[in-house]
Amino acid sequence: MSYSVGQVSGFAGVTVRTLHHYDKAGLLSPSDRSPAGYRLYSDADLARLQQILFYRELGFPLDEIATILEDPQANALDQLRARHRLLNEQITKLRRLVEVAEQAMEVQQTGVQLTPEERFEVFGEVAFDLSYATEANLKWQHSEGHQRSMARAAAHSKEDWAQIMAEAGAWRQRLTAAFDASEPADGERAMDLAEEHRRHISRWFTPCPTDMHGRIADDFAADPRAFALLVPPTEQRPGLASYLRTAVHANAVRQSDTPQ
């Protein structure tokens, strides 16, 4: 059975121009012509095209494909092994580039300018989710507080971050202890912890009035990625994020009622 250029183009998902190029290069010439002179491809031609497209998908240049298909002495297996090694090398290189790009993105979007080794040493299980960092930057990009916080974060040294995380770790232990002891979220102990967290933000990042603190706590309760920045998943309990949100909002009411 014979097929026109247009039919083969549709079958194989390649353009007519590509088929003409393969013909001109001597890689795939149609076996027949119609009475009007149009190219006609046989089933054998289609099988050869399938081989060509297979090797092209692996990245083989056309001249190497021609050698593999035309030279009966050519060892296709050796060619494939060589291509396999090359592809693995390229994959390794691309993975390194991805890591570099992610590190650069993380610095830009989290403001934490530490090496990966320093990050692991300082932050441990607390990990930055780049998708959340991106969304947060877009959401708060016009916020003066967010901009100030990013600038302060970028200026912190490794020693600063070590102290920040030590304070945060001790605070987390007290928060989970209050939660585990069933202390009311709007009780004094929980509200004191909320106030401590608010002052921690103000001291290390940006002035954090109670309304801003409330929005931060709302994010913690609504988005697990945000809460994971505060409490690693291994230390979380069901309902802990909502507990903190309630404590933060209760503390805001308490602060508004406190004479200045």
C-alpha positions in Angstrom: 0.0 0.0 0.0 1.2 3.5 -0.8 0.8 6.7 1.1 1.1 10.4 0.1 3.4 12.9 1.8 0.4 14.4 3.5 -0.8 11.1 4.8 2.6 10.2 6.2 2.9 13.6 7.8 -0.3 12.9 9.6 0.6 9.4 10.6 4.1 10.3 12.0 3.4 13.7 13.4 6.1 15.4 11.4 5.8 18.2 8.9 5.8 17.8 5.1 8.9 20.0 5.1 10.7 17.5 7.4 9.9 14.6 5.0 11.1 16.6 2.1 14.3 17.3 4.0 14.8 13.6 4.8 14.3 12.9 1.1 16.8 15.5 0.0 19.4 14.3 2.5 19.0 10.7 1.2 17.8 9.5 4.6 14.3 8.6 3.6 13.3 8.6 -0.1 9.8 7.5 -1.1 9.8 4.2 -2.9 7.4 5.2 -5.6 5.8 8.1 -7.4 2.2 8.6 -8.5 1.4 9.1 -12.2 1.3 12.8 -11.5 4.8 12.6 -10.0 3.9 12.9 -6.4 5.9 11.0 -3.7 4.4 7.8 -2.5 5.7 6.0 0.6 5.4 2.2 1.2 5.0 0.3 4.4 8.7 -0.3 4.4 9.3 3.4 4.1 7.1 4.0 7.1 9.0 1.4 9.1 12.3 3.2 8.2 10.7 6.6 9.2 9.8 5.1 12.6 13.4 4.1 13.1 14.6 7.6 12.1 12.2 9.3 14.5 13.3 6.9 17.3 17.0 7.9 16.9 16.1 11.5 16.5 14.2 11.4 19.8 17.4 10.1 21.4 19.3 13.1 19.9 21.2 11.4 17.2 22.2 13.7 14.3 21.0 12.8 10.9 24.4 11.7 9.6 24.8 9.2 12.4 21.3 7.9 11.8 22.1 7.4 8.1 25.2 5.4 9.1 23.2 3.2 11.5 20.5 2.5 8.9 22.7 2.1 5.8 25.9 0.4 7.0 25.4 -3.3 7.6 28.6 -3.3 9.6 27.4 -0.5 11.9 26.8 -1.7 15.4 23.5 -0.1 16.4 23.9 -1.4 20.0 27.3 0.3 20.4 25.8 3.5 19.1 22.9 3.3 21.5 25.2 2.6 24.4 27.3 5.7 23.5 24.2 7.8 23.3 23.0 6.4 26.6 26.2 7.5 28.3 26.0 10.9 26.7 22.4 11.4 27.8 23.2 10.4 31.3 26.0 12.9 31.4 23.7 15.6 30.1 21.1 14.6 32.7 23.7 14.9 35.5 24.7 18.3 34.1 21.1 19.5 33.9 20.4 18.4 37.4 23.3 20.4 38.7 22.0 23.4 36.7 18.6 22.9 38.2 20.1 22.8 41.7 22.0 26.0 41.0 18.8 27.7 39.6 16.8 26.6 42.6 19.4 27.9 45.0 19.4 31.2 43.2 15.6 31.3 43.2 15.6 30.5 46.9 18.0 33.3 47.8 15.9 35.7 45.7 12.5 34.6 47.1 13.3 33.8 50.7 16.1 36.3 51.3 18.3 33.6 53.0 21.8 33.9 51.6 23.5 30.8 52.9 25.1 27.9 51.2 23.2 24.6 51.0 25.4 23.2 53.7 24.9 26.2 56.0 21.1 26.0 55.4 21.0 22.4 56.4 23.1 23.1 59.5 21.0 26.1 60.6 17.5 25.2 59.5 17.5 21.4 59.9 14.0 20.1 59.0 12.6 23.5 58.4 12.5 23.7 54.6 11.5 26.5 52.2 8.9 25.6 49.6 9.8 27.6 46.5 6.2 27.5 45.2 5.0 29.1 48.4 7.9 31.6 48.4 7.0 32.6 44.9 3.3 33.0 45.7 4.1 35.0 48.8 6.3 37.3 46.9 3.6 38.0 44.3 1.0 38.4 47.0 3.0 40.8 49.2 5.3 42.4 46.6 3.9 45.8 47.3 3.9 45.5 51.0 6.4 47.6 52.8 6.6 45.2 55.6 7.4 42.3 53.3 10.0 44.2 51.5 11.6 45.2 54.8 11.5 41.6 56.0 13.2 40.3 52.9 15.9 42.9 53.2 16.5 42.1 56.8 16.6 38.4 56.1 19.2 38.9 53.3 21.4 40.9 55.8 21.4 38.2 58.5 24.6 36.3 59.0 24.8 32.6 59.6 25.2 33.4 63.3 22.1 35.5 63.3 20.1 32.7 61.6 21.5 30.2 64.2 20.1 32.4 67.0 16.8 33.0 65.2 16.3 29.3 64.7 17.3 28.5 68.3 14.7 31.0 69.6 12.1 29.6 67.2 12.9 26.0 68.3 12.5 26.8 72.0 9.3 28.7 71.2 7.9 25.7 69.2 8.5 23.4 72.1 6.5 25.7 74.4 3.7 26.0 71.8 3.3 22.3 71.4 3.5 21.7 75.1 0.6 24.2 75.6 -1.3 22.5 72.8 -0.7 19.0 74.2 -1.7 20.2 77.7 -5.0 21.4 76.2 -4.4 24.9 77.3 -7.2 27.1 75.8 -6.1 28.8 72.6 -7.5 32.1 73.9 -6.0 31.6 77.3 -3.1 33.5 78.9 -0.4 30.9 78.1 -1.3 30.6 74.4 -1.7 34.4 74.0 1.7 34.9 75.6 3.2 32.5 73.1 1.5 34.4 70.3 2.8 37.7 71.6 6.3 36.2 71.9 6.1 35.1 68.2 4.9 38.6 67.1 7.9 40.2 68.9 10.3 37.7 67.4 9.1 38.8 64.0 9.5 42.5 64.9 13.0 41.9 66.4 14.4 40.0 63.5 12.5 40.9 60.4 10.0 43.8 60.4 7.7 45.7 62.8 4.7 43.4 63.2 1.5 45.1 64.4 -1.2 42.8 65.6 -3.3 43.1 62.4 -0.3 42.0 60.3 0.4 39.2 62.8 -3.2 38.1 62.3 -2.8 37.8 58.5 0.4 35.8 59.0 -1.4 33.4 61.3 -4.3 33.1 58.9 -1.7 32.0 56.3 -0.3 29.4 58.7 -3.8 27.9 59.2 -4.7 28.0 55.5 -1.5 26.8 53.8 0.5 23.9 55.1 3.5 25.2 53.2 3.5 28.3 55.3 3.1 26.5 58.6 5.9 24.2 57.7 8.2 27.2 57.8 7.3 27.7 61.4 6.8 24.1 62.6 8.4 21.2 60.7 5.9 18.4 59.7 7.5 16.0 62.1 6.6 18.3 65.0 3.1 19.2 63.9 -0.1 18.1 65.4 -3.6 18.1 63.8 -5.2 21.4 64.7 -2.0 23.1 65.8 -2.0 25.7 63.1 -5.6 26.7 63.9 -4.8 26.7 67.6 -2.0 29.3 66.9 -4.3 31.4 64.7 -6.9 31.6 67.5 -4.2 32.5 70.0 -2.8 35.2 67.7 -6.2 36.8 67.2 -7.1 36.6 70.9 -3.8 38.3 71.7 -4.6 41.0 69.2 -7.8 41.7 71.1 -5.9 41.6 74.4 -3.3 44.1 73.1 -6.0 46.5 71.8 -7.6 46.4 75.3 -4.3 47.0 77.0 -3.7 50.7 77.9 -0.7 52.1 75.9 
